[in-house]
Amino acid sequence: MAKKSAFWLLNCELFNSFRIYQKLNPTSQMIYKEFLLQVAKDWDTDKVETNSDTDTDAAHTGTSSHTPRVAHEDPPWETFG
């Protein structure tokens, strides 16, 4: 049953990705099956296309400012009694 649920969740994620693709590419006539085949091919070849104009996660060249990190400790567990 866990495998079936995992595949169902993966399919939901892929379909949501397809809907986002459709929103970002309104002139595209790609159907869901073609989208799945393209995703499978891209996963197989580790090919990832990025659009640097719209991809906010893409690495940018040049200087960057680092956010200072503060050490974090979780509070000790309290025993309830």
C-alpha positions in Angstrom: 0.0 0.0 0.0 2.9 2.4 0.7 4.2 2.0 -2.8 0.8 2.8 -4.3 0.6 5.9 -2.1 4.1 7.0 -3.1 3.3 6.7 -6.8 0.0 8.5 -6.4 1.8 11.4 -4.6 4.5 11.5 -7.3 1.8 11.6 -10.0 0.1 14.5 -8.2 3.4 16.4 -8.1 4.0 15.7 -11.8 0.5 16.9 -12.7 0.9 20.0 -10.6 4.2 20.7 -12.4 2.5 20.2 -15.7 -0.2 22.7 -14.8 2.5 25.2 -13.8 4.3 24.6 -17.1 1.0 25.3 -18.9 0.6 28.6 -17.0 4.1 29.7 -17.8 3.9 28.6 -21.5 0.4 29.5 -22.6 1.2 28.9 -26.3 2.5 25.4 -25.8 0.3 22.6 -27.1 2.1 19.9 -25.1 -0.2 17.3 -23.6 0.3 15.6 -20.2 1.7 12.3 -21.7 4.3 14.3 -23.7 5.2 16.2 -20.6 5.7 13.0 -18.6 7.9 11.5 -21.4 10.0 14.7 -21.5 10.4 14.7 -17.7 11.5 11.0 -17.9 14.0 11.8 -20.6 15.4 14.8 -18.7 15.7 12.7 -15.5 17.4 10.0 -17.4 20.0 12.3 -18.9 20.2 14.7 -15.9 19.4 17.5 -18.3 17.7 20.5 -16.7 16.7 23.5 -18.7 16.6 26.8 -16.8 15.4 30.1 -17.9 17.7 32.6 -16.2 15.2 35.4 -16.5 12.5 33.7 -14.5 14.5 31.1 -12.4 15.0 32.7 -9.0 17.0 29.7 -7.7 19.6 29.9 -10.5 23.1 30.8 -9.4 24.1 34.3 -10.4 27.7 35.4 -11.0 29.1 38.3 -9.2 29.3 39.4 -5.6 26.9 38.1 -3.1 26.2 39.0 0.5 26.1 36.2 3.1 23.6 36.1 5.8 25.3 35.7 9.2 24.4 32.4 10.9 23.7 32.2 14.6 24.3 29.0 16.4 21.0 27.3 17.4 20.3 24.9 20.2 17.1 23.2 20.8 15.8 23.6 24.4 16.2 20.4 26.5 13.2 18.1 26.7 11.2 18.6 29.8 9.7 15.6 31.6 6.1 15.9 32.3 5.0 14.1 35.3 
